């Protein structure tokens, strides 16, 4: 009995101690806010690429995972990227050209053996497989010495402007701030000047976008308003040449300087002594018939009179279309001897010309009124200014040994004085 009691008392004491221990353990765990679990969730992180990085072409995407991770799955904006990884390296090769250019969130999903999942923090990346697209190019705030160039790109990129009167002889410093809204100010410009410019932008992977050619004109002076701008329209790739500075529109040097200087009319040079009436340039609807040059002219230079209908090549030199070449004078007739021979008539001489004959190599020129004419060339009909010749001595013939060169010109005839012909009105 006592033994049984002792035994019963022992059993009761043991139960009391066990209950106390269990009660204390539960109370302590609750106080520590601890909940027993049979599994820990996997721990995963994206190792590469880094957040904020720009990508192009094929890149390696990698992650880190805790040992209890059985499966890795990369995701792009929440959609699976590539196949799930169950063994080997925690990485894959990704061809970024399979998605459009733009900004994405890259994450990795980890799964353990019990089906527990965990998603890593996201890495924000930018895909750039094409050069920046440039739009809305404009020149604003144009003054006599500066202008601000603005434009937009479809992806973050740098900023630069090439500019000049033609071609692009200057550039602004490259602004490496990656943005989609660009503005660059160019300074040190000349007043009242037409400038060409283009803009350039590099993206983060080194692809260059360049605009077409644009133009603006600076104000005439520092007190003037803004000049004309491109307004977003390309100029077509080139500047318009400045108009010729020579009165008459000639763009080539005077070819008659050795003769005393030519006259520029309608973009063509005329020899000294000829003053043709300017002929307007024919319109495309009624083109003038082309002048057919002689078979052999010997000209080694291009026709300088194409702008006024074309010239004629004679003896290696170009003549304007309004200058004609009359037939050669008839051969000199031997005078019939008279009983009382007159004193010999002196031949015409170039004494009235202050310079030597410049057409010796072409067969010799003609001196007329102090100016040299090429061989076989006389002033055009109707374009000779009549002059008042000196009086002819009584009974004298004038001493001319050639026919009147002005008889074929309507309204004129020649008077021979001192061995030279002078043009006068026909009714004189």
Secondary structure, DSSP 8 states (H G I E B T S, - for coil): -HHHHHHHHHHHHHHHHHHHHHHHHHHHHHHTT----S-----EEEEES-TT-EE-SEEEEEEEE-TTEEEEEEEETTEE-S--B-SS-SEEEEEGGGS-SEEEEEEEEEEETTS-EEE---EEEEE--S---EEEEEEES--SS-EEEEEEEEEEEEEEEEEESSS--EE---EEEEEEEEEEEE----TT-EEEEEEEEEBTTS-EEE---EEEE--SSTTS------TT----SS------SSTTS--S--TTGGGT--EEETTEEE-TT----------GGG--------S-----S--TTGGGT--EEETTEEE-TT----------------SS---------GGG-SS--TTGGGT--EEETTEEE-TT----TT-----------TT---S--S--TTTTSTTEEEEEETTEEEEEETT-
